[in-house]
Amino acid sequence: MKGNSRKRIRSFIVSIIMLMAGMTLGFILLGTVYTGPRWIAFIVFLVYLAVSYSVIRLSVRYIRQLRDENIDNPHLSS
């Protein structure tokens, strides 16, 4: 049972890492191609930072919840 929970946590972490890598790469590529006003690029950068911060913070909270759920109910199969 614990192995299944660890596997879910590990696969979730891998998916979040891939999401963050894709977002970062997309932002870098967009920043190199974009030729408009720099203030718009700065606003997009601030939005990117806010979304990244939220994703990481909520992911950590979700992982803690998964671990607590496993401790509270060790017979949980999913």
C-alpha positions as CSV (number, residue, x, y, z in Angstrom):
1,M,0.0,0.0,0.0
2,K,2.8,2.4,0.9
3,G,4.5,1.7,-2.4
4,N,1.5,2.7,-4.4
5,S,1.3,6.0,-2.5
6,R,5.0,6.6,-3.1
7,K,4.6,5.8,-6.7
8,R,1.7,8.3,-7.0
9,I,3.8,11.0,-5.3
10,R,6.8,10.3,-7.4
11,S,4.8,10.4,-10.7
12,F,3.1,13.7,-9.5
13,I,6.5,15.3,-8.8
14,V,7.8,14.2,-12.2
15,S,4.7,15.7,-13.9
16,I,5.2,19.0,-12.0
17,I,8.9,19.1,-13.0
18,M,7.9,18.5,-16.7
19,L,5.3,21.2,-16.4
20,M,7.7,23.8,-14.9
21,A,10.4,22.9,-17.5
22,G,7.9,23.3,-20.3
23,M,6.7,26.7,-19.0
24,T,10.2,27.9,-18.5
25,L,11.3,26.9,-22.0
26,G,8.2,28.4,-23.5
27,F,8.8,31.7,-21.7
28,I,12.4,31.8,-22.7
29,L,11.5,31.1,-26.4
30,L,8.7,33.7,-26.3
31,G,11.1,36.2,-24.8
32,T,13.7,35.7,-27.5
33,V,11.1,36.0,-30.4
34,Y,8.9,38.8,-29.0
35,T,9.8,42.2,-30.5
36,G,7.0,44.3,-28.9
37,P,7.2,46.7,-26.0
38,R,9.3,45.5,-23.1
39,W,6.7,46.5,-20.5
40,I,4.4,43.8,-21.9
41,A,7.2,41.3,-21.7
42,F,7.7,42.3,-18.1
43,I,4.0,41.8,-17.3
44,V,4.1,38.4,-18.9
45,F,7.2,37.6,-16.8
46,L,5.3,38.6,-13.6
47,V,2.4,36.4,-14.6
48,Y,4.8,33.6,-15.3
49,L,6.4,34.0,-11.8
50,A,2.9,34.1,-10.1
51,V,1.8,31.0,-11.9
52,S,5.0,29.2,-11.1
53,Y,4.9,30.1,-7.5
54,S,1.3,29.0,-7.2
55,V,2.0,25.7,-8.9
56,I,4.9,24.9,-6.7
57,R,3.2,26.0,-3.5
58,L,0.0,24.1,-4.2
59,S,1.9,21.0,-5.3
60,V,3.8,20.9,-2.0
61,R,0.5,21.2,-0.2
62,Y,-1.0,18.4,-2.3
63,I,2.0,16.1,-1.6
64,R,1.8,16.8,2.1
65,Q,-1.9,15.9,2.0
66,L,-1.1,12.6,0.2
67,R,1.4,11.7,2.8
68,D,-0.9,12.6,5.7
69,E,-3.7,10.7,4.1
70,N,-1.5,7.6,3.9
71,I,-0.5,8.0,7.6
72,D,-4.1,8.5,8.7
73,N,-5.4,5.6,6.7
74,P,-2.7,3.0,5.9
75,H,-5.3,0.6,4.4
76,L,-6.1,3.1,1.6
77,S,-5.5,1.4,-1.7
78,S,-5.5,4.3,-4.1
